[in-house]
């Protein structure tokens, strides 16, 4: 009986290893960007749940927002990225920012984040 042995060759194993390593590397670049985005969302919801946030001056709301972000070590959101527009019963806070991380050589990973939160007398919705 002649039995043929099956399995991966060293070359195919190295190819799979390279692909997995690259995926992990890209994930390590993307994860902090999305962690910061979820910190921004959490800070916005926290401000929306703050009593009286619908009646506050936008500069006061922005100050509360950045205090919450400071706790989470957010470094990519700047004051010029935060905008307010008047809606029925309060404000709509919009945060639109971009994060750029170097990937390999002259290639970058760019994340564009755009989110909004209503600050109304009914609470954060």
Secondary structure, DSSP 8 states (H G I E B T S, - for coil): ------S--HHHHHHHHHHHHHHHHHHHHHHHHHHHHHHHHHHHHHHHTSTTGGGS-HHHHHHHHHHHHHHTT--S--GGGEEEEEETTEEEEEEEEEEEEEEETTEEEEEEEEEEEEEETT---
